[in-house]
Amino acid sequence: MHQYQSGIVKMNDIMINQYISGTGGAKLDTEIADNTFASKSTVKYNFTYIMNVSDSRNGFLKCTNKDNQILVDFINV
């Protein structure tokens, strides 16, 4: 995947913020219009991915800790 993306992975009662970015090396993927991906349930886990942002740009993430909260900013290059 060659684009910036942020979303939430839900697995049973666990929620994980996921961020994807990269500085290139291949053709950019187009933005994804549908913001929710249903998951396949397994015997042990039920996965869901909810996409918050899909942006067809290369870049990197600047992560900072402010008051014990991780802040993530996408830097376009």
VENVENZI-V886331 format. One record per backbone hydrogen bond with DSSP energy under -0.5 kcal/mol. NH is the residue of the N-H (numbers start at 1). CO is the residue of the C=O. If there is no record, write none. Layout:
nh->{NH | NH}
co->{CO | CO}
//
This chain:
nh->{3 | 4 | 5 | 6 | 7 | 8 | 9 | 10 | 10 | 11 | 12 | 14 | 16 | 18 | 20 | 29 | 33 | 37 | 38 | 41 | 42 | 47 | 48 | 49 | 50 | 51 | 51 | 52 | 53 | 55 | 57 | 59 | 60 | 62 | 63 | 64 | 66 | 66 | 69 | 71 | 71 | 73 | 75 | 76 | 77}
co->{1 | 55 | 20 | 53 | 18 | 50 | 16 | 8 | 48 | 14 | 46 | 11 | 9 | 7 | 5 | 2 | 31 | 49 | 36 | 39 | 45 | 40 | 10 | 37 | 8 | 35 | 49 | 6 | 6 | 4 | 55 | 22 | 75 | 73 | 61 | 71 | 64 | 69 | 66 | 64 | 69 | 62 | 60 | 74 | 58}
//
